[in-house]
Amino acid sequence: MRLSNRRLQRGVSLIEALVSFGVMSFGMLAVVGMQATLRSNGDLARQRAEAVRIAQDAIEEWRGFTTLVTTANRTAYADITTQPDLTVSPAGANATYVLKRSVSLESGVTGTVTPARRQLTVDVDWVDRRGDTQSVRLVSSIAGIEPELSASLVLGAVPERALQPLGRHRAIPPSAVPVGVGRSAYLPPGQNGQADSRVAWVFNNTTGVLQLCSTSATSSSGITLSSVGVSGNTSCNGGTALLVSGTVRFATTGNPAASSTSMADPTGPGVGDFELIIEQTAGANPNSEIQCFLQPLVDYQVQYECAVRITADAPSWGGYFRFDDFDIADSTNEADDDEYKVCRYHERATYTGVTGALLNQNFVIIRAGDGSTAYQCPETGAPRTWPHQPAP
Protein backbone atom coordinates (compact mmCIF):
# COMPACT_ATOMS: atom_id res chain seq x y z
CA MET A 1 0.00 0.00 0.00
CA ARG A 2 2.74 2.42 0.83
CA LEU A 3 4.53 1.51 -2.34
CA SER A 4 1.45 2.45 -4.41
CA ASN A 5 1.20 5.93 -2.78
CA ARG A 6 4.82 6.72 -3.59
CA ARG A 7 4.29 5.99 -7.24
CA LEU A 8 1.47 8.60 -7.43
CA GLN A 9 3.66 11.50 -6.14
CA ARG A 10 5.09 13.95 -8.75
CA GLY A 11 7.81 16.69 -8.46
CA VAL A 12 8.52 19.92 -10.39
CA SER A 13 10.90 19.41 -13.18
CA LEU A 14 13.80 21.78 -13.94
CA ILE A 15 12.41 22.67 -17.36
CA GLU A 16 9.08 23.84 -15.92
CA ALA A 17 10.89 26.05 -13.42
CA LEU A 18 12.99 27.67 -16.11
CA VAL A 19 9.90 28.41 -18.21
CA SER A 20 8.22 30.05 -15.22
CA PHE A 21 11.23 32.27 -14.55
CA GLY A 22 11.32 33.26 -18.23
CA VAL A 23 7.70 34.34 -18.24
CA MET A 24 8.24 36.32 -15.03
CA SER A 25 11.30 38.06 -16.52
CA PHE A 26 9.37 39.24 -19.58
CA GLY A 27 6.69 40.64 -17.28
CA MET A 28 9.26 42.51 -15.19
CA LEU A 29 10.81 43.99 -18.33
CA ALA A 30 7.38 45.27 -19.42
CA VAL A 31 6.86 46.90 -15.99
CA VAL A 32 10.29 48.59 -16.16
CA GLY A 33 9.55 49.89 -19.68
CA MET A 34 6.22 51.30 -18.57
CA GLN A 35 7.85 53.09 -15.63
CA ALA A 36 10.42 54.64 -17.96
CA THR A 37 7.64 55.84 -20.30
CA LEU A 38 5.66 57.28 -17.42
CA ARG A 39 8.73 59.11 -16.14
CA SER A 40 9.48 60.54 -19.58
CA ASN A 41 5.88 61.66 -20.10
CA GLY A 42 5.72 63.22 -16.66
CA ASP A 43 8.97 65.08 -17.29
CA LEU A 44 7.67 66.38 -20.63
CA ALA A 45 4.38 67.48 -19.04
CA ARG A 46 6.32 69.45 -16.43
CA GLN A 47 8.41 71.12 -19.11
CA ARG A 48 5.33 71.92 -21.17
CA ALA A 49 3.57 73.49 -18.18
CA GLU A 50 6.63 75.66 -17.53
CA ALA A 51 6.70 76.71 -21.19
CA VAL A 52 3.02 77.72 -21.06
CA ARG A 53 3.69 79.77 -17.91
CA ILE A 54 6.56 81.61 -19.63
CA ALA A 55 4.36 82.37 -22.66
CA GLN A 56 1.49 83.58 -20.46
CA ASP A 57 3.82 85.86 -18.48
CA ALA A 58 5.03 87.42 -21.74
CA ILE A 59 1.47 88.15 -22.92
CA GLU A 60 0.34 89.51 -19.55
CA GLU A 61 3.37 91.77 -19.43
CA TRP A 62 2.20 93.30 -22.71
CA ARG A 63 -1.37 93.55 -21.49
CA GLY A 64 -0.24 95.57 -18.49
CA PHE A 65 0.39 98.77 -20.50
CA THR A 66 -0.55 101.97 -18.63
CA THR A 67 -0.50 104.48 -21.48
CA LEU A 68 -1.03 104.49 -25.24
CA VAL A 69 1.97 106.52 -26.40
CA THR A 70 5.59 105.93 -25.42
CA THR A 71 6.32 107.50 -22.03
CA ALA A 72 9.47 107.28 -19.93
CA ASN A 73 9.36 104.65 -17.15
CA ARG A 74 5.93 103.38 -18.26
CA THR A 75 4.73 100.45 -20.33
CA ALA A 76 3.02 101.82 -23.43
CA TYR A 77 0.76 100.24 -26.02
CA ALA A 78 2.99 101.73 -28.72
CA ASP A 79 5.93 99.71 -27.30
CA ILE A 80 4.21 96.37 -28.04
CA THR A 81 6.42 95.36 -30.95
CA THR A 82 8.30 92.27 -32.13
CA GLN A 83 11.16 91.46 -29.72
CA PRO A 84 14.44 89.56 -30.19
CA ASP A 85 14.66 85.95 -28.97
CA LEU A 86 15.27 85.57 -25.24
CA THR A 87 16.79 82.57 -23.44
CA VAL A 88 15.00 81.71 -20.19
CA SER A 89 16.33 79.36 -17.50
CA PRO A 90 13.78 79.22 -14.64
CA ALA A 91 15.03 78.24 -11.20
CA GLY A 92 14.51 74.53 -10.56
CA ALA A 93 13.63 73.79 -14.16
CA ASN A 94 15.26 70.88 -16.00
CA ALA A 95 15.33 72.60 -19.39
CA THR A 96 16.39 75.85 -21.04
CA TYR A 97 13.73 77.71 -23.01
CA VAL A 98 13.89 80.14 -25.94
CA LEU A 99 11.16 82.81 -25.87
CA LYS A 100 10.11 84.24 -29.26
CA ARG A 101 7.68 87.21 -29.39
CA SER A 102 6.19 88.68 -32.57
CA VAL A 103 3.53 91.37 -33.10
CA SER A 104 1.42 92.19 -36.16
CA LEU A 105 -1.14 95.00 -36.61
CA GLU A 106 -4.78 94.11 -37.18
CA SER A 107 -6.75 96.43 -39.45
CA GLY A 108 -9.99 97.99 -38.23
CA VAL A 109 -13.42 97.84 -39.80
CA THR A 110 -13.59 99.78 -43.06
CA GLY A 111 -15.28 103.16 -42.68
CA THR A 112 -14.90 103.42 -38.90
CA VAL A 113 -12.30 104.72 -36.47
CA THR A 114 -11.95 101.63 -34.29
CA PRO A 115 -9.30 101.14 -31.61
CA ALA A 116 -6.08 99.75 -33.03
CA ARG A 117 -5.45 96.06 -32.33
CA ARG A 118 -2.21 94.14 -32.24
CA GLN A 119 -1.97 90.36 -32.57
CA LEU A 120 0.59 88.76 -30.28
CA THR A 121 2.26 85.46 -31.10
CA VAL A 122 4.47 83.89 -28.42
CA ASP A 123 6.52 80.73 -29.08
CA VAL A 124 8.50 78.91 -26.42
CA ASP A 125 10.96 76.25 -27.67
CA TRP A 126 13.08 73.78 -25.72
CA VAL A 127 14.89 70.42 -26.07
CA ASP A 128 13.62 67.56 -23.90
CA ARG A 129 15.68 64.76 -22.28
CA ARG A 130 15.51 62.61 -25.39
CA GLY A 131 16.95 65.41 -27.53
CA ASP A 132 13.68 66.18 -29.32
CA THR A 133 12.70 69.83 -29.94
CA GLN A 134 9.40 70.79 -28.31
CA SER A 135 7.35 73.97 -28.75
CA VAL A 136 4.36 75.81 -27.26
CA ARG A 137 2.54 78.70 -29.01
CA LEU A 138 0.03 81.18 -27.56
CA VAL A 139 -1.79 83.76 -29.73
CA SER A 140 -3.79 86.72 -28.42
CA SER A 141 -4.95 90.24 -29.36
CA ILE A 142 -4.67 93.54 -27.48
CA ALA A 143 -6.81 96.58 -28.31
CA GLY A 144 -5.38 100.08 -28.12
CA ILE A 145 -7.91 101.48 -25.64
CA GLU A 146 -7.07 104.03 -22.95
CA PRO A 147 -6.24 102.07 -19.76
CA GLU A 148 -8.35 104.39 -17.60
CA LEU A 149 -11.46 103.06 -19.34
CA SER A 150 -11.09 99.82 -17.39
CA ALA A 151 -12.62 101.62 -14.41
CA SER A 152 -15.86 102.00 -16.40
CA LEU A 153 -16.50 98.26 -15.90
CA VAL A 154 -17.55 98.97 -12.30
CA LEU A 155 -19.70 102.00 -13.15
CA GLY A 156 -23.42 102.01 -13.77
CA ALA A 157 -24.73 102.21 -17.30
CA VAL A 158 -25.35 105.68 -18.69
CA PRO A 159 -28.98 106.07 -19.76
CA GLU A 160 -28.03 108.33 -22.67
CA ARG A 161 -28.70 106.50 -25.93
CA ALA A 162 -26.64 108.77 -28.16
CA LEU A 163 -23.59 107.05 -29.59
CA GLN A 164 -20.22 108.75 -29.93
CA PRO A 165 -19.53 109.48 -33.59
CA LEU A 166 -16.77 107.30 -35.04
CA GLY A 167 -16.23 105.75 -31.61
CA ARG A 168 -14.51 108.83 -30.15
CA HIS A 169 -15.36 111.78 -27.90
CA ARG A 170 -18.34 113.76 -29.14
CA ALA A 171 -16.38 117.02 -28.95
CA ILE A 172 -14.04 115.94 -31.75
CA PRO A 173 -15.08 117.45 -35.12
CA PRO A 174 -16.31 114.78 -37.58
CA SER A 175 -13.68 115.81 -40.15
CA ALA A 176 -10.79 115.07 -37.77
CA VAL A 177 -8.61 112.18 -38.99
CA PRO A 178 -6.95 109.41 -36.92
CA VAL A 179 -3.24 109.86 -36.20
CA GLY A 180 -1.23 107.50 -34.03
CA VAL A 181 -3.00 105.49 -31.35
CA GLY A 182 -6.12 106.95 -29.74
CA ARG A 183 -5.60 110.37 -31.32
CA SER A 184 -7.38 112.44 -33.98
CA ALA A 185 -6.01 115.51 -35.74
CA TYR A 186 -7.96 118.53 -36.95
CA LEU A 187 -7.03 121.69 -38.84
CA PRO A 188 -9.34 124.54 -37.75
CA PRO A 189 -10.88 126.49 -40.67
CA GLY A 190 -9.94 129.89 -42.01
CA GLN A 191 -6.16 129.40 -42.28
CA ASN A 192 -5.69 129.15 -46.02
CA GLY A 193 -3.83 132.44 -46.17
CA GLN A 194 -1.05 131.19 -43.92
CA ALA A 195 1.73 129.63 -45.96
CA ASP A 196 4.10 127.87 -43.57
CA SER A 197 2.64 127.49 -40.11
CA ARG A 198 -0.97 126.75 -39.23
CA VAL A 199 -2.70 125.84 -35.99
CA ALA A 200 -3.55 122.16 -35.62
CA TRP A 201 -5.42 120.39 -32.84
CA VAL A 202 -4.65 116.79 -31.85
CA PHE A 203 -7.48 115.32 -29.76
CA ASN A 204 -7.45 112.51 -27.23
CA ASN A 205 -10.23 110.25 -28.54
CA THR A 206 -11.32 109.33 -25.02
CA THR A 207 -11.24 112.60 -23.06
CA GLY A 208 -11.66 115.15 -25.85
CA VAL A 209 -8.73 117.19 -24.48
CA LEU A 210 -6.66 118.58 -27.34
CA GLN A 211 -2.99 119.39 -27.87
CA LEU A 212 -2.08 122.73 -29.43
CA CYS A 213 0.17 122.10 -32.40
CA SER A 214 1.60 123.83 -35.44
CA THR A 215 1.74 122.26 -38.89
CA SER A 216 2.51 123.01 -42.50
CA ALA A 217 -0.36 120.79 -43.67
CA THR A 218 -3.15 122.45 -45.61
CA SER A 219 -5.89 120.05 -44.45
CA SER A 220 -6.63 117.68 -41.58
CA SER A 221 -5.74 114.67 -43.72
CA GLY A 222 -2.28 116.12 -44.34
CA ILE A 223 -1.31 116.17 -40.65
CA THR A 224 1.26 113.48 -39.81
CA LEU A 225 2.09 112.21 -36.34
CA SER A 226 3.59 109.00 -35.03
CA SER A 227 2.43 106.98 -32.07
CA VAL A 228 5.75 107.53 -30.31
CA GLY A 229 5.97 111.28 -30.71
CA VAL A 230 5.81 114.14 -33.13
CA SER A 231 7.11 113.60 -36.63
CA GLY A 232 6.68 114.78 -40.19
CA ASN A 233 5.10 118.20 -40.66
CA THR A 234 3.59 118.75 -37.20
CA SER A 235 4.96 119.95 -33.86
CA CYS A 236 2.92 119.89 -30.63
CA ASN A 237 4.52 122.18 -28.08
CA GLY A 238 1.67 124.53 -27.23
CA GLY A 239 0.24 122.59 -24.30
CA THR A 240 -3.28 121.26 -23.84
CA ALA A 241 -6.68 122.94 -24.23
CA LEU A 242 -10.44 122.43 -24.11
CA LEU A 243 -12.72 122.92 -27.10
CA VAL A 244 -15.56 125.44 -27.17
CA SER A 245 -17.81 125.38 -30.24
CA GLY A 246 -21.18 126.42 -31.55
CA THR A 247 -23.02 128.25 -34.30
CA VAL A 248 -23.87 131.89 -34.96
CA ARG A 249 -27.09 132.54 -36.90
CA PHE A 250 -28.80 135.70 -38.13
CA ALA A 251 -32.37 137.03 -37.73
CA THR A 252 -31.92 140.31 -39.57
CA THR A 253 -35.08 140.58 -41.69
CA GLY A 254 -37.51 141.92 -39.10
CA ASN A 255 -38.55 142.09 -35.47
CA PRO A 256 -37.73 138.69 -33.88
CA ALA A 257 -40.49 139.25 -31.32
CA ALA A 258 -43.12 139.15 -34.07
CA SER A 259 -43.30 135.35 -33.83
CA SER A 260 -42.97 133.04 -30.83
CA THR A 261 -40.92 130.63 -32.96
CA SER A 262 -38.71 133.13 -34.79
CA MET A 263 -35.60 131.90 -32.98
CA ALA A 264 -36.23 128.25 -33.88
CA ASP A 265 -35.01 128.73 -37.44
CA PRO A 266 -33.76 132.32 -37.86
CA THR A 267 -33.09 133.56 -41.35
CA GLY A 268 -31.51 136.62 -42.83
CA PRO A 269 -28.27 137.88 -44.30
CA GLY A 270 -25.15 138.03 -42.17
CA VAL A 271 -23.21 141.05 -40.97
CA GLY A 272 -20.05 140.41 -42.99
CA ASP A 273 -16.77 139.45 -41.42
CA PHE A 274 -16.70 139.60 -37.64
CA GLU A 275 -14.60 138.31 -34.76
CA LEU A 276 -15.65 136.08 -31.90
CA ILE A 277 -13.35 136.20 -28.89
CA ILE A 278 -13.31 134.49 -25.50
CA GLU A 279 -12.20 136.90 -22.81
CA GLN A 280 -10.53 134.54 -20.37
CA THR A 281 -10.72 135.66 -16.73
CA ALA A 282 -9.48 132.52 -14.94
CA GLY A 283 -7.37 129.48 -15.72
CA ALA A 284 -4.03 129.00 -17.44
CA ASN A 285 -4.13 132.40 -19.23
CA PRO A 286 -6.16 134.88 -17.13
CA ASN A 287 -6.81 138.32 -18.66
CA SER A 288 -6.11 137.00 -22.17
CA GLU A 289 -8.08 136.90 -25.42
CA ILE A 290 -8.76 133.57 -27.16
CA GLN A 291 -9.29 134.02 -30.89
CA CYS A 292 -11.91 131.65 -32.32
CA PHE A 293 -11.89 130.12 -35.80
CA LEU A 294 -14.93 130.82 -37.98
CA GLN A 295 -16.35 128.73 -40.81
CA PRO A 296 -19.30 130.04 -42.89
CA LEU A 297 -22.02 127.46 -43.53
CA VAL A 298 -25.13 127.44 -45.71
CA ASP A 299 -28.11 129.68 -44.91
CA TYR A 300 -25.88 132.42 -43.52
CA GLN A 301 -24.80 130.32 -40.57
CA VAL A 302 -21.29 130.59 -39.15
CA GLN A 303 -19.68 127.78 -37.19
CA TYR A 304 -17.04 128.73 -34.63
CA GLU A 305 -14.42 126.74 -32.72
CA CYS A 306 -12.16 127.94 -29.92
CA ALA A 307 -9.41 126.24 -27.89
CA VAL A 308 -8.96 127.48 -24.32
CA ARG A 309 -5.62 126.45 -22.85
CA ILE A 310 -5.41 124.51 -19.58
CA THR A 311 -2.56 123.11 -17.50
CA ALA A 312 -2.15 120.54 -14.74
CA ASP A 313 -2.03 123.41 -12.23
CA ALA A 314 -5.02 125.17 -13.84
CA PRO A 315 -7.24 122.40 -15.31
CA SER A 316 -10.31 124.66 -15.58
CA TRP A 317 -11.06 128.07 -17.03
CA GLY A 318 -13.52 130.93 -16.75
CA GLY A 319 -14.51 133.80 -19.01
CA TYR A 320 -17.11 135.12 -21.48
CA PHE A 321 -17.76 135.61 -25.21
CA ARG A 322 -17.31 138.93 -26.97
CA PHE A 323 -18.30 139.80 -30.57
CA ASP A 324 -16.30 142.44 -32.43
CA ASP A 325 -15.66 144.09 -35.83
CA PHE A 326 -19.25 144.98 -36.71
CA ASP A 327 -21.68 147.69 -35.53
CA ILE A 328 -23.12 146.61 -32.20
CA ALA A 329 -25.59 148.88 -30.42
CA ASP A 330 -24.39 150.64 -27.30
CA SER A 331 -27.51 149.76 -25.33
CA THR A 332 -30.52 147.47 -25.53
CA ASN A 333 -32.76 150.51 -26.04
CA GLU A 334 -31.18 151.62 -29.33
CA ALA A 335 -33.28 151.19 -32.49
CA ASP A 336 -30.87 152.05 -35.32
CA ASP A 337 -31.49 149.82 -38.33
CA ASP A 338 -27.79 149.79 -39.24
CA GLU A 339 -26.67 148.39 -35.87
CA TYR A 340 -27.05 144.95 -34.34
CA LYS A 341 -27.55 143.11 -31.09
CA VAL A 342 -26.38 139.61 -30.07
CA CYS A 343 -28.63 137.06 -28.35
CA ARG A 344 -27.57 133.73 -26.94
CA TYR A 345 -29.45 130.43 -26.70
CA HIS A 346 -27.90 129.51 -23.36
CA GLU A 347 -28.47 131.08 -19.96
CA ARG A 348 -24.87 131.56 -18.89
CA ALA A 349 -23.36 134.93 -19.77
CA THR A 350 -20.08 133.98 -18.13
CA TYR A 351 -18.36 130.65 -17.45
CA THR A 352 -16.56 129.49 -14.32
CA GLY A 353 -14.77 126.25 -13.48
CA VAL A 354 -15.07 124.75 -16.96
CA THR A 355 -13.26 121.37 -17.01
CA GLY A 356 -14.54 119.81 -20.24
CA ALA A 357 -15.47 120.64 -23.80
CA LEU A 358 -18.38 123.04 -24.33
CA LEU A 359 -20.54 122.33 -27.38
CA ASN A 360 -23.58 124.05 -28.88
CA GLN A 361 -22.88 127.42 -27.30
CA ASN A 362 -25.04 129.05 -29.95
CA PHE A 363 -25.80 132.71 -30.70
CA VAL A 364 -28.11 134.69 -33.00
CA ILE A 365 -27.53 138.23 -34.27
CA ILE A 366 -30.54 140.52 -34.72
CA ARG A 367 -30.97 144.10 -35.90
CA ALA A 368 -31.01 146.76 -33.19
CA GLY A 369 -34.34 148.03 -34.53
CA ASP A 370 -36.17 149.51 -37.50
CA GLY A 371 -35.19 153.11 -36.78
CA SER A 372 -38.04 153.78 -34.38
CA THR A 373 -38.73 150.53 -32.54
CA ALA A 374 -35.93 148.84 -30.58
CA TYR A 375 -35.78 145.09 -31.17
CA GLN A 376 -35.09 142.81 -28.22
CA CYS A 377 -33.94 139.22 -27.81
CA PRO A 378 -37.12 137.13 -27.36
CA GLU A 379 -37.17 135.87 -23.79
CA THR A 380 -40.36 133.87 -24.36
CA GLY A 381 -41.27 131.36 -27.01
CA ALA A 382 -39.47 128.27 -28.23
CA PRO A 383 -36.59 128.42 -27.99
CA ARG A 384 -35.92 131.19 -25.52
CA THR A 385 -32.96 133.54 -25.93
CA TRP A 386 -31.09 135.87 -23.59
CA PRO A 387 -29.62 139.31 -24.43
CA HIS A 388 -25.84 138.99 -24.68
CA GLN A 389 -24.36 142.05 -26.33
CA PRO A 390 -24.88 144.82 -25.46
CA ALA A 391 -25.39 143.47 -21.96
CA PRO A 392 -28.74 144.39 -20.41
KADAPE-V320794 format. One record per backbone hydrogen bond with DSSP energy under -0.5 kcal/mol. CO is the residue of the C=O (numbers start at 1). NH is the residue of the N-H. E is the energy in kcal/mol with one decimal. If there is no record, write none. Layout:
CO_NH_E ; CO_NH_E
//
This chain:
1_5_-1.6 ; 2_6_-1.7 ; 3_7_-1.2 ; 4_8_-0.9 ; 5_8_-0.5 ; 5_9_-0.7 ; 6_9_-0.6 ; 11_13_-0.5 ; 13_17_-1.3 ; 14_18_-2.1 ; 15_19_-2.1 ; 16_20_-1.8 ; 17_21_-2.4 ; 18_22_-2.1 ; 19_23_-2.3 ; 20_24_-2.3 ; 21_25_-2.2 ; 22_26_-2.1 ; 23_27_-1.8 ; 24_28_-2.2 ; 25_29_-2.4 ; 26_30_-1.9 ; 27_31_-1.9 ; 28_32_-2.5 ; 29_33_-2.4 ; 30_34_-2.1 ; 31_35_-2.2 ; 32_36_-2.1 ; 33_37_-2.1 ; 34_38_-2.6 ; 35_39_-2.3 ; 36_40_-2.3 ; 37_41_-2.8 ; 38_42_-2.4 ; 39_43_-2.3 ; 40_44_-2.3 ; 41_45_-2.3 ; 42_46_-2.0 ; 43_47_-2.1 ; 44_48_-2.6 ; 45_49_-2.4 ; 46_50_-2.0 ; 47_51_-2.2 ; 48_52_-2.4 ; 49_53_-2.0 ; 50_54_-2.1 ; 51_55_-2.2 ; 52_56_-2.7 ; 53_57_-2.5 ; 54_58_-1.8 ; 55_59_-1.9 ; 56_60_-2.7 ; 57_61_-2.0 ; 58_62_-1.4 ; 59_63_-2.3 ; 60_64_-1.1 ; 62_65_-1.0 ; 67_77_-2.4 ; 68_78_-1.9 ; 71_74_-1.6 ; 74_76_-0.6 ; 75_66_-2.8 ; 75_67_-1.1 ; 76_79_-1.0 ; 77_80_-1.7 ; 79_81_-1.6 ; 83_101_-0.6 ; 86_99_-3.8 ; 88_97_-3.0 ; 90_93_-1.7 ; 97_88_-3.2 ; 97_99_-0.5 ; 98_100_-0.5 ; 98_125_-2.1 ; 99_86_-2.3 ; 100_123_-2.7 ; 101_83_-1.8 ; 102_121_-2.6 ; 104_119_-3.2 ; 106_117_-0.9 ; 109_112_-1.8 ; 112_114_-0.8 ; 116_144_-4.3 ; 117_106_-2.9 ; 118_120_-0.5 ; 118_142_-2.1 ; 119_104_-2.0 ; 120_140_-2.2 ; 121_102_-2.4 ; 122_138_-2.4 ; 123_100_-3.1 ; 124_136_-1.8 ; 125_98_-2.5 ; 126_134_-3.4 ; 128_131_-1.7 ; 132_128_-2.6 ; 134_126_-2.0 ; 136_124_-2.6 ; 138_122_-2.9 ; 140_120_-3.6 ; 142_118_-2.4 ; 143_145_-1.8 ; 146_149_-1.8 ; 147_150_-2.0 ; 148_151_-1.3 ; 149_152_-1.5 ; 150_153_-1.4 ; 151_154_-1.5 ; 152_155_-1.1 ; 164_167_-1.8 ; 165_168_-1.6 ; 169_172_-1.8 ; 173_176_-2.0 ; 177_185_-3.2 ; 180_182_-0.6 ; 182_205_-2.3 ; 183_179_-2.0 ; 184_203_-3.5 ; 185_177_-2.3 ; 186_188_-0.7 ; 186_201_-3.0 ; 191_194_-1.5 ; 193_195_-0.5 ; 198_215_-2.3 ; 200_213_-2.7 ; 201_186_-2.6 ; 201_203_-0.6 ; 202_211_-2.5 ; 203_184_-1.7 ; 203_205_-0.6 ; 204_208_-2.5 ; 205_169_-2.3 ; 209_204_-2.4 ; 210_241_-2.4 ; 211_202_-1.8 ; 211_213_-0.6 ; 212_238_-2.1 ; 213_200_-2.2 ; 214_235_-2.8 ; 215_198_-2.7 ; 219_222_-1.1 ; 220_223_-1.6 ; 226_229_-1.2 ; 227_70_-0.7 ; 229_226_-1.8 ; 231_234_-1.2 ; 233_216_-1.5 ; 235_214_-2.9 ; 235_237_-0.7 ; 239_212_-2.8 ; 240_310_-2.4 ; 241_210_-2.3 ; 242_308_-2.6 ; 243_358_-2.5 ; 244_306_-3.0 ; 245_361_-2.2 ; 246_304_-2.3 ; 247_363_-2.5 ; 248_302_-2.3 ; 249_365_-2.7 ; 251_367_-0.7 ; 254_256_-0.6 ; 255_258_-1.9 ; 256_259_-0.8 ; 259_262_-1.1 ; 260_382_-1.8 ; 261_264_-1.4 ; 261_265_-0.7 ; 267_252_-0.5 ; 267_253_-0.6 ; 275_324_-2.3 ; 276_292_-1.7 ; 277_279_-0.7 ; 277_322_-2.8 ; 278_280_-1.0 ; 278_290_-2.5 ; 279_320_-1.5 ; 280_287_-1.7 ; 280_288_-1.0 ; 282_318_-2.0 ; 283_286_-0.6 ; 285_288_-0.8 ; 288_280_-2.6 ; 289_291_-0.7 ; 290_278_-2.2 ; 293_305_-2.0 ; 295_303_-3.0 ; 298_301_-1.4 ; 301_297_-3.9 ; 302_248_-3.2 ; 303_295_-2.9 ; 304_246_-1.7 ; 305_293_-3.1 ; 306_244_-2.4 ; 307_309_-0.6 ; 308_242_-2.5 ; 309_284_-0.7 ; 310_240_-0.8 ; 314_311_-1.6 ; 317_354_-2.6 ; 318_281_-2.3 ; 318_282_-1.7 ; 319_351_-3.2 ; 320_279_-2.9 ; 322_277_-2.7 ; 324_275_-2.4 ; 326_328_-0.8 ; 327_340_-1.7 ; 331_334_-1.2 ; 335_371_-2.8 ; 336_339_-1.0 ; 336_369_-0.6 ; 339_368_-2.7 ; 340_329_-2.7 ; 341_366_-2.6 ; 342_388_-2.7 ; 342_389_-1.9 ; 343_364_-2.6 ; 344_386_-2.4 ; 351_319_-1.8 ; 354_317_-1.3 ; 357_359_-0.5 ; 358_245_-2.3 ; 360_362_-1.6 ; 362_345_-2.4 ; 363_249_-2.1 ; 364_343_-3.2 ; 365_251_-2.9 ; 366_341_-2.8 ; 368_375_-2.5 ; 372_374_-0.5 ; 373_370_-1.6 ; 378_385_-2.2 ; 386_344_-2.7 ; 389_342_-3.4
//
